[in-house]
Amino acid sequence: MGESILTASQAYIPLEAYILVSLIMFFAGVYGFLVRRSVLLMLISVELMLNAADLNFAAINRYLYPEHSEGFFFALFTIAIAACETAVAIAIFINAYRNLQSVKVNSISTLKE
């Protein structure tokens, strides 16, 4: 009667699996951001959270609208923004390291004084 619009790769991996992986990635990023004291490791944790959001964009778009690509464009836009944010943040970290010889959160807070 009705044909399934799912491709072979979608038929084997349910949407819940993508959401679960994304959830684990996101909370690993939140945990890393709250626990770490190195600014560089905090930046990596933020990137992990952004990648979890990208995974959600792509997976939900593929399952809700398999013929459209809006979710993938949102994911590409987010990746581009994250790359720019990372480049600026690393430049700030290099400058802070030159002045303070450390990139720990506690030492960077002394720049306010």
N, C-alpha and C positions, 0 to 999 in steps of 0.2 A: 504494500500500500504506500506508505511514506518512506522515503529513503532517509537514512541518517546523514546529517551533514558533518559528522565528526570524521576526521581523518584517522589514519591508523595510529599515529602517535598520540592523539587525544583519547582514543578509546581505551588505552591501557593505563593512563595516569589520571586519576580523578582530580577535580579542582581542589578538593580538600587537602590533597597531598601538597600542592603548591602553596596553599594558604598556611599549612602547618610549617613548611620549611621557611616561609616568609616570616611567620610569627616567631620562630626560633631565632632567625637572623636578627629580627628587630629587637627582641629582648636581650640577646647577647650584646648588641650594640648599646642598649640602654644600660645594662650592667657594666659594660666596659667604660662607658662615659662617667658613670657615677663612682666607680671604684678607682680608676687610674688617676695618678697625679701627674703623669707626663702629658704635656699638651699634645705631643705628636700621637700618642696612643689614644687620646680623646678624639683627635681628628679622625683616626682610623675607625673608631667606634661610630662616629657620625656618618662616615662613608658606608659602614655596614647597615645602618638604619636606612640610608637612602637607597641602597641596593635592595633592601627588603621591599621598599615601596615600589621600586622598578619592577620587581618580580610580580607584585600584585597587579600593577598596571597591565603587564603583558599577559598574565594568566587569565585575569578576569575578562580582558578584551577578547582573548581567543575563545573563551567559552561562551560569552554572551553574544558577541558579534564576530563570528569567524570569517566573515567576508570583508570586514573593515579593518583598518590598521591604526585607529586613533590611539589605542593603548600603547602601541609600539612607538608612536611618535612622542607621546608623553614621556615614555621611558627614555628615549633618546634625548629629549630636551632636558630631563632631569640629570642624565649622565653628563651632558655638556655643562650644566650649571654646577654640578659637583666637581668637575674638572677645573673650572675657573676658580671655584671656592678653595679648592685644594692648593692651587698654584699661589693664590694670594696668601693663604694661611702659612704655607711653607716659607714664603718670602718674609713674612712677619716673624716666624720662628727663627730663621737664620739671623735676622737682625737682632732679635732678643738674645740669641745665643752669643753673638759677638759682644754684646754689652754686658751680659750677666754670667756668661760661661755655664749656663744651665737653661733647660726648657721645662722646668718643673713649675707647676701652678703656683706654688708658694713664692718662688723667686720672681715670677712675672708680676705678682700682685705688688711687689715693692716698687715697680715702675710708676705706680699711681702717686707715690709720695714725693 
